[in-house]
């Protein structure tokens, strides 16, 4: 390994560490410096790794055009290297960009192309994620039944692989699809399963995700106290992790509390006259 390659590897390592902590500016700086090293060395595999990291950081930062450019360059390099598994991953990343933009037809095309390649490489973990992605596209384009089929296939793979976090996600996504179909009791059962798994994993964010769907279910069923109880937990988590929906969920919780207070007051005269 040359000195330049060693520096690139170290800068990517540092960038990944910053990325995992949510320090995106610092991560981007590390990846950009690593890219300079890789351009000078001409190491294609190192370029693939660094450009992929830059694509990821741009994607989560909302810079979709930059992410697209990085992923496209990665794709061309992977084709030269004959890396079918890598090509499948990059196509999935391109699909994610289009899904984030609400371009569902383009997202589906990327996901299906990625699935063809990943199926050939027998990468079941990647297949499970892609099935969930295809489920999202189906759900957002109004095909709830197809969405559930995709999520159930993803769930089966996640179970077989022992990926409990993935199992929790699949149950939550099935639950969200049931909400669209107004099958609230079935949605509650799915989300309670998701919540239980997430709690065993001590994964607060996944637990909060399941609770968030439960809030909507209980509101729709008129079980406002249950909805408020879950939303209080969600708001607490939003505050702890400084999540973007803190203000929105806090306002929603205040409205629920006012509704509950109004119901309690309305019941006082009946109790007094009894």
Buried (B, 14 or more C-beta within 10 A) or exposed (E): EEEBBEBBBBBBEBBBEBBEEEBBEBBBBBBBBBBBBBBEBEBBBBBBBBBBBBBBBBBBBEBBEBBBBBBBBBBEBBEEEEBBBBBBBBBBBBBBBBBBEEBBEBBBBBBBBBBEBBBEBEBBEBBBBBBBBBBBBBBBBEBBEBBBBBBBBBBBBBBEBEBBEBBBBBBBBBBBBBBEEEBBEBBBBBBBBBBBBBBEBEBBEBBBBBBBBBBBBBBEEEBBEBBBBBBBBBBBBBEEEEBEEBEEBBEBBEEBBEBBEEEEEEEEEEEEEE
